[in-house]
């Protein structure tokens, strides 16, 4: 039986985020986050679910680590809850919060699991939001102080750092559409400024790792680019796809790697373009060691007609999709997302920091959850990733989202992305078929 083998030393892992799994939302001095508050607004979250308990990982982390060991997990992407470290966003450090992550990191290392730590995964302290949140430039100093604190506290053991997760989601969707916390609907000029402030915070995260990290420390950003997929492999369709990709991702990738906002973006924004101060791009473009990509779905593009540079094609109503309404299943996203980033922004190490599929999985039957739908989608994505690596794209690792079912933001607990089923009433964990399959992939470093 043939195998699709991955490169030697390829990183395989699983991923979670603090607000989605920890629970203990108000325990041991933790302050409220914007998601703690947003989840209490009637009608914002499916079924009115809150993050109060989530997966109770705060109290059950040792059992969860034992399950990771059983599945053969060697790398684990997690995040630190900013309001657990600074309940007010800044000011006095909450020592019990510092202590929790010390215990968690030590427990992972004791079991041979390498932590990959995300500094910010959407849980902004509510007190900072009350002062303006990502709208105001003051958040940059607050984040810089927070980044300094956690790198000093954990940098002797944590070597892999991710500054921010998915800027688009906590800015555009949090302050533009109102879909995510804090649920604001601001003018375009304000939304564009939130992007800029987030990029400055990323720069401070890089600076903190360079100043306080130990030998071998690495740092990068995780982005969720809007991926364009050419309808055909013709030169015209691929060229059109590149144009669409630049337009869709200029707010993050262009300043990050080219030290500017793309002229097309500035022309389109006009008076709504971000306000930039002297030295901003020096901070934003501090050299990183890798780029993390969260790749789930894409949009098909072809060469434009009637003078258009490109044309997007809508998914037909009967195109395969997950139960998460935004997740049309397009495995080619994995190939083109990594290739376009490399073609346009340079040959640097890439890590897939999230990929998976959300379904309304049914409870276990006879101790099993047969999630063939998830297994097949992830398998197809990994085939595309293998093709990209074969074609020279420098992908160094893959983290499956998610280790276990958790709080799926505005979809509450209904949408399940985990390879481990979580009964939220009893907190019993049951590995799904996909977990057992992925365990073999990690062990073999290959698709069979």
C-alpha atoms as one frame of an Amber mdcrd trajectory, in Angstrom:
protein
   0.000   0.000   0.000   1.474   3.353  -1.045   2.051   6.194   1.388   2.251
   9.958   1.049   5.160  10.630   3.357   5.822  14.057   4.868   9.272  15.574
   5.341  11.552  14.375   8.097  10.948  16.357  11.323   7.537  17.553  10.090
   5.574  18.883  13.076   2.217  17.241  13.827  -0.009  18.640  16.554  -3.423
  19.637  17.815  -4.739  23.064  18.764  -7.119  24.737  21.208  -7.670  28.227
  22.662  -8.025  29.282  26.285 -11.485  30.916  26.129 -12.929  27.938  24.252
 -11.818  25.200  26.642 -10.714  26.497  30.035 -13.946  27.491  31.740 -13.316
  28.854  35.238 -14.278  32.166  33.665 -14.281  34.071  36.964 -12.127  31.826
  39.166  -8.847  32.621  40.915  -8.886  36.315  40.111  -9.541  36.104  36.367
 -11.225  39.199  34.954 -14.068  39.136  32.425 -13.227  39.042  28.736 -15.242
  40.563  25.917 -16.505  37.068  25.125 -17.624  36.491  28.712 -19.752  39.600
  28.382 -20.849  39.156  24.744 -22.105  35.653  25.473 -24.542  37.154  27.963
 -26.208  39.414  25.408 -29.529  37.800  24.456 -29.608  36.482  20.913 -25.901
  36.757  20.193 -24.873  33.142  20.885 -26.653  29.995  19.738 -28.725  28.557
  22.606 -27.467  31.342  24.894 -24.306  29.344  25.676 -21.591  30.983  27.783
 -17.898  30.274  28.325 -18.331  29.871  32.080 -17.522  26.144  32.185 -16.631
  25.231  28.583 -14.551  22.016  28.770 -13.448  22.698  32.362  -9.879  22.314
  31.144  -8.737  24.672  33.900  -9.435  21.893  36.393  -9.025  18.851  34.104
  -5.868  19.728  32.186  -3.880  16.794  33.560  -6.490  14.320  32.308  -6.554
  16.088  28.935  -2.769  15.876  28.681  -2.951  12.165  29.514  -5.386  11.733
  26.611  -3.005  13.617  24.303  -0.253  11.219  25.327  -2.497   8.245  24.577
  -3.130   9.617  21.070   0.562  10.246  20.478   0.390  14.065  20.425   3.846
  15.629  20.573   3.000  19.290  19.839   0.136  21.301  21.315  -0.931  24.786
  20.351  -2.642  26.588  23.244  -3.318  30.185  24.193  -2.938  32.254  27.319
  -5.966  34.175  28.564  -4.957  37.822  28.836  -7.610  38.555  31.538  -6.315
  35.621  33.591  -2.891  37.327  33.738  -4.128  40.926  33.924  -7.770  41.001
  35.089  -7.989  44.703  34.155  -5.825  44.352  31.049  -2.886  46.019  32.763
  -1.883  47.061  36.273  -1.524  44.352  38.916  -0.535  40.871  37.760  -2.842
  38.054  38.890  -0.441  35.532  40.403  -2.891  32.588  40.354  -3.164  33.107
  36.599   0.609  33.050  36.218   0.722  29.915  38.353  -1.898  28.080  36.291
   0.053  28.354  33.065   3.242  27.386  34.881   1.512  24.173  35.968   0.081
  23.581  32.495   3.367  24.151  30.651   5.312  22.014  33.130   2.764  19.198
  32.848   3.014  19.248  29.040   6.804  19.185  29.053   6.828  16.422  31.649
   4.888  14.252  29.175   7.093  15.098  26.218   4.628  17.521  24.590   6.015
  20.767  23.145   3.822  23.832  23.836   3.202  26.370  21.063   1.776  29.397
  22.852  -0.536  31.993  21.329  -0.439  35.299  23.187  -3.889  36.495  22.124
  -6.798  34.383  20.891  -9.657  36.901  21.002 -10.305  37.149  24.778  -9.626
  40.856  25.258 -10.068  42.001  28.880 -13.453  43.723  29.096 -11.915  46.604
  31.024  -9.787  47.490  27.988 -12.822  47.275  25.721 -14.576  49.723  28.046
 -11.723  52.144  27.258 -12.136  51.683  23.509 -10.557  48.279  22.888  -8.911
  47.808  19.513 -10.276  51.174  18.362  -7.759  53.148  20.415  -3.985  53.261
  20.192  -3.617  52.864  23.943  -4.197  49.142  23.551  -0.745  48.844  21.964
   1.087  49.700  25.171  -1.199  47.430  27.207  -0.490  44.500  24.917   3.239
  45.203  24.908   3.280  45.059  28.700   1.248  41.821  28.673   3.591  40.253
  26.109   6.630  41.194  28.185   5.063  39.611  31.270   4.232  36.240  29.743
   7.498  35.849  27.827   9.435  36.633  31.011   7.291  34.155  32.953   7.354
  31.239  30.500  10.175  31.926  28.061  12.567  29.610  29.880  10.369  26.698
  28.720   8.313  27.987  25.788  10.283  28.237  22.554   7.453  28.687  20.036
   5.309  31.822  20.257   2.381  33.077  18.160   1.541  36.733  18.713  -2.084
  37.045  17.551  -4.709  34.724  16.123  -6.728  35.816  13.070  -6.666  39.602
  13.103  -9.552  39.699  10.623 -11.916  37.963  13.034 -11.410  40.088  16.142
 -11.321  43.342  14.138 -13.590  43.167  11.077 -16.030  40.672  12.616 -15.827
  42.180  16.088 -16.041  45.878  15.194 -17.446  45.915  11.659 -20.145  43.272
  11.267 -20.804  42.770  14.974 -20.829  38.994  14.507 -18.172  38.395  17.153
 -17.309  40.037  20.457 -17.610  42.841  21.315 -20.415  42.992  18.743 -19.783
  46.549  17.516 -20.712  47.992  14.134 -18.297  50.826  13.568 -17.606  52.962
  10.462 -14.991  51.701   8.012 -12.366  54.153   9.224 -12.607  52.734  12.739
 -12.435  49.142  11.511  -9.335  49.900   9.453  -7.717  51.452  12.499  -8.383
  48.307  14.557  -6.384  46.357  11.968  -3.493  48.787  12.311  -3.490  48.664
  16.114  -3.527  44.860  15.985  -0.483  44.857  13.703   1.346  47.139  16.130
   0.528  44.713  18.936   1.937  41.887  16.836   5.145  43.909  16.557   5.321
  44.213  20.329   4.833  40.471  20.645   7.823  39.908  18.391   9.846  42.490
  20.311   8.998  40.805  23.629  10.229  37.422  22.394  13.448  38.938  21.058
  14.094  40.797  24.327  13.006  38.181  26.859  12.929  34.829  25.084  15.698
  32.334  25.636  18.038  30.744  23.117  16.103  29.076  20.305  12.930  31.111
  20.819  10.845  31.571  17.661   7.878  33.820  16.980   5.329  34.443  14.241
   1.790  35.587  13.532  -1.194  33.364  12.733  -3.329  34.731   9.906  -6.493
  33.398   8.306  -6.101  34.700   4.756  -9.050  34.717   2.406  -7.852  32.072
  -0.033  -8.502  32.254  -3.764  -8.479  29.008  -5.756  -8.058  29.130  -9.548
 -10.880  27.384 -11.390  -8.318  25.986 -13.838  -4.541  25.741 -13.922  -4.333
  28.151 -16.855  -1.909  31.042 -16.556  -4.780  33.543 -16.841  -6.785  31.986
 -14.015  -3.742  31.669 -11.753  -2.782  35.305 -12.430  -6.343  36.382 -11.621
  -6.216  34.356  -8.423  -3.067  36.182  -7.312  -4.752  39.528  -7.895  -7.771
  38.509  -5.844  -5.542  37.192  -3.055  -3.650  40.482  -2.825  -6.883  42.489
  -2.665  -8.362  40.246   0.031  -5.323  40.149   2.312  -3.652  43.515   1.939
  -4.625  44.708   5.424  -2.414  42.138   7.148   0.089  40.418   4.860   1.158
  43.469   2.848   2.196  45.600   5.860   3.608  42.584   7.676   6.001  41.586
   4.912   6.287  44.615   2.631   6.166  47.385   5.210   3.320  49.327   3.642
  -0.366  49.285   2.832  -0.920  48.355  -0.797  -1.679  51.378  -3.007  -4.920
  49.735  -4.176  -6.070  49.429  -0.569  -5.189  53.053   0.183  -6.956  54.296
  -2.942 -10.069  52.312  -2.121 -10.012  53.425   1.515  -9.452  57.090   0.831
 -10.194  59.062   3.975 -11.004  55.781   5.758  -7.454  54.444   5.418  -5.560
  53.742   8.667  -3.738  56.569  10.401  -0.050  55.646  10.508   2.556  57.261
  12.723   6.286  57.485  12.138   8.015  54.247  13.054   4.865  52.096  12.916
   6.053  49.933  10.064   9.451  49.500  11.721   7.618  47.791  14.582   5.149
  45.880  12.403   7.890  44.430  10.191  10.212  43.177  12.915  11.535  39.900
  11.475   9.554  36.776  12.328  10.617  33.138  12.201   7.507  31.683  10.606
   3.951  32.436   9.532   1.017  30.484  10.895  -1.952  29.920   8.600  -5.463
  28.922   9.603  -6.901  27.377   6.444 -10.465  26.110   6.260 -12.148  27.210
   3.052 -11.645  29.347  -0.043 -13.290  31.000  -3.029 -12.952  29.926  -6.656
 -11.640  32.582  -9.029 -11.172  32.847 -12.773  -9.856  35.454 -15.185 -12.220
  38.382 -15.488 -14.360  39.199 -18.451 -15.451  42.589 -19.773 -12.397  44.331
 -18.349 -12.500  42.791 -14.861  -9.194  41.681 -13.353 -10.856  38.591 -11.902
 -14.239  37.031 -11.243 -15.327  35.099  -8.163 -17.607  32.098  -8.519 -20.185
  31.393  -5.831 -20.493  27.885  -4.442 -23.583  26.118  -5.813 -26.289  25.342
  -3.283 -25.461  21.640  -3.426 -21.699  22.066  -2.972 -20.414  19.991   0.000
 -20.237  21.925   3.232 -19.842  21.332   6.952 -22.582  22.128   9.460 -20.809
  25.370  10.256 -22.610  27.613   7.744 -19.438  29.439   6.639 -17.483  26.264
   5.925 -17.805  25.133   2.313 -15.484  22.189   1.848 -12.718  23.117  -0.570
  -9.577  21.083   0.208  -7.640  22.924  -2.535  -7.563  25.824  -0.067  -4.640
  24.056   1.571  -2.567  23.996  -1.624  -3.351  27.479  -2.900  -3.325  29.187
   0.488   0.236  28.081   1.185   1.438  28.525  -2.389   0.077  32.038  -2.871
   1.529  33.271   0.417   4.917  31.923  -0.640   4.735  33.235  -4.201   3.678
  36.712  -3.142   5.380  37.295   0.206   8.527  35.212   0.211   9.963  31.830
   1.022   9.584  31.533   4.805   8.610  28.609   7.038   4.851  28.056   7.205
   2.816  26.167   9.773  -0.826  25.234   9.398  -1.929  26.345  12.850  -5.583
  25.386  12.284  -7.528  23.192   9.883 -10.590  21.069  10.476 -14.354  20.893
  10.098 -17.303  21.699  12.364 -20.248  19.320  12.459 -23.205  18.741  14.759
 -21.788  15.369  15.784 -24.136  12.985  17.586 -23.228  11.514  20.996 -21.191
   8.313  21.182 -22.875   4.990  20.457 -21.227   2.017  22.127 -18.299   4.288
  22.939 -17.745   5.389  19.348 -18.248   8.524  17.280 -17.935   7.576  13.612
 -17.035  10.967  12.114 -16.048   9.755   8.665 -17.101  13.108   7.215 -14.434
  14.929   9.236 -11.827  12.233   8.621 -12.317  12.394   4.848 -12.192  16.173
   4.683  -8.986  16.367   6.729  -7.463  13.542   4.682  -8.191  15.459   1.468
  -6.719  18.635   2.945  -3.544  16.788   3.893  -3.251  15.394   0.373  -3.355
  18.957  -0.951  -0.798  20.016   1.657   1.472  17.169   0.590   1.201  18.369
  -3.013   2.172  21.897  -1.964   5.225  20.627  -0.099   6.157  18.473  -3.095
   5.996  21.626  -5.245   8.446  23.403  -2.954   6.182  25.310  -0.557   8.016
  25.436   2.811   5.330  24.031   5.111   6.953  22.729   8.291   4.005  21.543
  10.349   0.268  21.015  10.795  -1.985  21.513  13.841  -5.459  19.986  13.638
  -8.311  22.056  15.001  -9.374  20.974  17.423  -8.160  18.570  20.067 -11.671
  18.376  21.530 -15.130  19.809  21.051 -15.328  23.224  22.671 -17.044  26.588
  22.725 -17.390  27.526  19.058 -17.898  31.270  19.538 -21.290  32.466  18.228
 -22.245  28.841  17.493 -21.991  27.941  21.171 -21.567  24.261  21.945 -23.586
  22.944  19.023 -20.811  23.062  16.410 -18.128  20.498  17.159 -14.654  20.718
  15.618 -12.965  18.261  17.953 -11.417  14.899  17.217 -12.366  14.097  20.813
 -16.078  14.228  21.660 -16.877  16.184  24.801 -20.103  15.622  26.710 -20.510
  19.121  28.119 -22.914  17.918  30.830 -20.558  15.286  32.254 -17.226  16.455
  30.745 -16.551  12.901  29.566 -14.087  12.804  26.660 -14.475  10.183  23.913
 -11.925   9.993  21.070 -13.712   9.944  17.705 -12.786   7.826  14.708 -10.894
  10.858  13.383  -8.726  10.930  16.530  -7.668   7.330  16.084  -6.954   7.915
  12.393  -4.976  11.123  13.059  -3.006   9.313  15.734  -1.785   6.904  13.045
  -0.966   9.770  10.677   1.183  11.441  13.316   2.901   8.174  14.180   3.648
   7.287  10.554   4.401  10.850   9.417   2.410   9.859   6.362  -0.997   9.347
   4.785  -1.620   5.700   3.975
